[in-house]
Amino acid sequence: MSDSTRDEGAPEKPRVPYWHLWTDAEGVSHQTRCALTDFDMKSMQPPADPQWQGTQTHDGATVMVTVQPVGWTGAWHENPKPQWIIPLSGRWFVESMDGTRVEMGPGEISFGEDQNTRPRDGRQGHLSGTVGSEPAVLMVVQFDSPPTLATPCRFR
């Protein structure tokens, strides 16, 4: 909504960036910079004041915290399920099959959806690991739903 069509005084909806690790129709993983933009201003539980809320899925989910030790590198692999990954402390990297390498730290978000890749030049899925001199502590929210294919930035 442009400023000219937005109600005067109405707060602008937030824009929350995330990286999407996805698989194309040829089985190659890629990373695309996307943004969550579908937010509604409402109370999570009245009488709490309204806040911006965006619901990204209604599927079953598992929430976990992982700690990658200093120097940890995971061999090339696919994410076990579609999953949000949010660094809580430390830094980590993700490299997709197309050669794109992204480093992330606390508060940055990635959605790992590189299932159904095909081996190519010794690579399949992604490579990931810690960056720097402290462990990477990651919150992971895995979904029971199947992955999409060739759909970058599917969350809004």
Order of alpha helices (4+ residues) and beta strands (2+ residues): beta-beta-beta-beta-beta-beta-beta-beta-beta-beta-beta-beta
